[in-house]
């Protein structure tokens, strides 16, 4: 049985792997290993999410549960003047994210080990992107949604990709309750990408 990638300390025997791919018109090289999510290639959900992200005017982005760094490094490559924050509870994944930062000559990132928002106790974000750990269970995913709602600046957005067959529509309803306005930005290859925007206080006035 494959090791659960949400583990803090993977015990799987190392099986280093490296691949090159093109994302948002740029070529990236990624080093991966056993014990991390989607070791062999970028998973389709993350690829679909990356392709439809809206990054204009983004000033404080977070890749929540960054794994070996794909989403956050793509954002950082596009927003060279912006610091991109990245974290994950998986120590091996964080080590790889730092290796991939250097492989791709990207400097404008902060990469920290830690679950949820623990590494950023005083920081708020105008963009939070996540391919959530569905295998960790609905309770864990909803906890991330609630925490994201607290850390988003007014008008900021949480972008999420979820398999349609793993309760995407139900999670979209939860996002609407927890954060605010929800748009379906993409439906492709069995995945749905949602953008949940935090309403400003004025938007809630009658």
VMD Tcl script that draws the C-alpha trace (Angstrom):
set ca {
  {0.00 0.00 0.00}
  {1.33 3.46 -0.91}
  {2.23 5.68 2.02}
  {-0.27 8.38 2.85}
  {1.20 11.58 1.36}
  {-0.27 13.80 4.11}
  {2.11 12.18 6.61}
  {4.46 14.54 8.43}
  {7.39 12.14 8.28}
  {7.21 9.78 5.28}
  {8.94 6.46 5.90}
  {8.83 5.21 2.31}
  {12.17 4.21 0.84}
  {13.52 7.02 -1.31}
  {12.85 6.71 -5.05}
  {14.06 9.98 -6.56}
  {12.48 11.03 -9.84}
  {12.83 14.11 -12.03}
  {10.76 15.42 -14.92}
  {10.39 18.54 -17.04}
  {7.09 20.06 -18.11}
  {5.61 23.27 -19.50}
  {3.11 25.22 -17.39}
  {1.56 28.56 -18.34}
  {4.03 28.80 -21.21}
  {7.16 28.23 -19.11}
  {9.36 25.16 -18.76}
  {9.88 23.79 -15.26}
  {11.95 20.94 -13.86}
  {10.72 19.12 -10.75}
  {12.47 16.62 -8.53}
  {10.15 14.28 -6.63}
  {10.38 11.20 -4.42}
  {8.32 8.46 -2.81}
  {6.03 9.59 0.00}
  {4.82 12.76 -1.74}
  {1.67 13.44 -3.76}
  {1.84 12.66 -7.49}
  {5.47 11.57 -7.61}
  {5.64 10.57 -11.29}
  {4.06 13.64 -12.87}
  {1.90 16.65 -12.13}
  {-1.56 15.37 -11.30}
  {-4.32 16.44 -13.72}
  {-6.22 18.40 -11.06}
  {-3.25 20.61 -10.23}
  {-2.56 21.17 -13.93}
  {-6.16 22.27 -14.57}
  {-6.06 24.56 -11.52}
  {-2.77 26.14 -12.62}
  {-4.05 26.78 -16.13}
  {-7.07 28.80 -15.03}
  {-5.64 30.81 -12.11}
  {-6.24 34.57 -12.27}
  {-3.10 36.29 -10.96}
  {-3.60 39.91 -12.01}
  {-3.06 42.33 -9.10}
  {-2.23 39.49 -6.70}
  {0.02 40.78 -3.89}
  {0.03 38.09 -1.18}
  {-0.47 34.55 -2.57}
  {-0.30 31.30 -0.60}
  {0.12 27.76 -1.94}
  {-1.52 25.84 0.91}
  {-0.33 22.23 1.02}
  {2.31 22.92 -1.60}
  {3.72 19.40 -1.92}
  {6.96 19.51 -3.91}
  {6.14 23.04 -5.01}
  {4.42 22.94 -8.37}
  {1.63 25.50 -7.93}
  {3.55 27.99 -5.80}
  {6.61 27.98 -8.04}
  {4.51 28.53 -11.16}
  {2.85 31.52 -9.47}
  {6.24 32.87 -8.37}
  {7.67 32.53 -11.89}
  {4.82 34.67 -13.20}
  {4.80 37.21 -10.37}
  {8.51 37.94 -10.06}
  {8.00 41.05 -7.90}
  {5.70 39.27 -5.41}
  {6.66 37.00 -2.50}
  {4.78 33.70 -2.78}
  {4.17 31.79 0.46}
  {4.20 27.98 0.44}
  {3.77 25.38 3.16}
  {3.07 21.70 3.69}
  {3.09 19.33 6.69}
  {5.14 16.73 4.78}
  {8.84 17.29 5.56}
  {10.05 15.40 2.51}
  {7.78 17.46 0.27}
  {9.13 20.70 1.74}
  {12.72 19.59 1.15}
  {11.81 18.88 -2.47}
  {10.01 22.22 -2.86}
  {13.21 23.98 -1.81}
  {15.24 21.88 -4.25}
  {12.78 22.73 -7.02}
  {12.95 26.41 -6.14}
  {16.68 26.29 -6.79}
  {16.41 24.05 -9.88}
  {14.10 26.60 -11.47}
  {16.10 29.62 -10.27}
  {13.15 31.14 -8.41}
  {13.92 33.42 -5.48}
  {10.65 35.17 -4.58}
  {9.21 32.43 -2.36}
  {9.02 31.57 1.33}
  {8.71 27.83 1.90}
  {7.96 26.51 5.39}
  {7.07 23.17 6.93}
  {3.79 23.11 8.83}
  {0.14 22.13 8.74}
  {-2.70 24.48 7.80}
  {-1.76 28.12 8.52}
  {0.62 27.39 11.42}
  {3.73 28.76 9.62}
  {2.01 32.12 9.04}
  {0.50 33.20 12.39}
  {0.20 36.90 11.53}
  {-0.18 36.82 7.74}
  {-3.27 37.41 5.60}
  {-3.53 36.60 1.89}
  {-5.39 37.88 -1.15}
  {-5.01 34.55 -2.97}
  {-4.98 31.06 -1.46}
  {-4.59 28.10 -3.78}
  {-4.97 24.47 -2.77}
  {-5.42 21.00 -4.15}
  {-6.89 19.81 -0.84}
  {-5.97 16.51 0.83}
  {-9.28 14.75 0.20}
  {-7.90 11.46 1.52}
  {-7.47 13.13 4.91}
  {-11.26 13.33 5.14}
  {-14.01 15.91 4.84}
  {-13.43 17.24 8.35}
  {-9.85 18.18 7.46}
  {-10.85 19.81 4.18}
  {-13.62 21.86 5.79}
  {-11.20 22.96 8.51}
  {-8.93 24.34 5.78}
  {-11.87 26.20 4.26}
  {-12.77 27.79 7.60}
  {-9.19 28.82 8.26}
  {-8.85 30.23 4.75}
  {-11.96 32.35 5.32}
  {-10.27 33.90 8.35}
  {-7.01 34.61 6.52}
  {-8.36 36.00 3.26}
  {-8.41 39.76 2.85}
  {-11.77 41.22 1.76}
  {-12.10 40.54 -1.96}
  {-9.46 37.82 -1.76}
  {-10.15 34.39 -3.18}
  {-9.60 30.73 -2.35}
  {-9.03 28.58 -5.45}
  {-9.71 24.87 -5.04}
  {-9.70 21.87 -7.38}
  {-11.76 18.77 -6.50}
  {-12.71 15.64 -8.38}
  {-16.36 15.68 -9.34}
  {-16.67 12.07 -8.13}
  {-15.25 12.99 -4.70}
  {-17.98 15.40 -3.71}
  {-17.05 18.53 -5.65}
  {-20.60 19.87 -5.71}
  {-21.02 19.35 -1.97}
  {-17.71 21.10 -1.29}
  {-18.81 24.02 -3.49}
  {-21.90 24.44 -1.31}
  {-19.68 24.39 1.78}
  {-17.42 27.06 0.25}
  {-20.43 29.28 -0.36}
  {-21.50 28.96 3.28}
  {-18.02 29.46 4.71}
  {-16.43 32.07 2.43}
  {-18.99 33.73 0.19}
  {-19.39 33.99 -3.57}
  {-18.40 30.78 -5.41}
  {-17.73 30.49 -9.14}
  {-17.04 27.30 -11.07}
  {-14.05 28.33 -13.17}
  {-13.44 25.03 -14.96}
  {-14.97 21.59 -15.45}
  {-12.54 19.25 -17.16}
  {-11.39 15.62 -17.10}
  {-13.50 14.79 -14.05}
  {-12.34 17.82 -12.02}
  {-13.95 21.09 -11.00}
  {-12.10 24.28 -10.13}
  {-13.83 26.67 -7.75}
  {-13.04 30.28 -6.91}
  {-14.53 31.33 -3.57}
  {-14.30 35.09 -3.02}
  {-14.51 36.63 0.43}
  {-17.05 39.42 0.39}
  {-16.10 42.81 1.76}
  {-18.05 44.02 4.83}
  {-19.92 46.51 2.64}
  {-21.18 43.65 0.47}
  {-23.03 42.21 3.45}
  {-24.92 45.40 4.24}
  {-28.61 45.62 3.35}
}
mol new
graphics top color blue
foreach p $ca { graphics top sphere $p radius 0.5 }
foreach p [lrange $ca 0 end-1] q [lrange $ca 1 end] { graphics top cylinder $p $q radius 0.2 }
display resetview
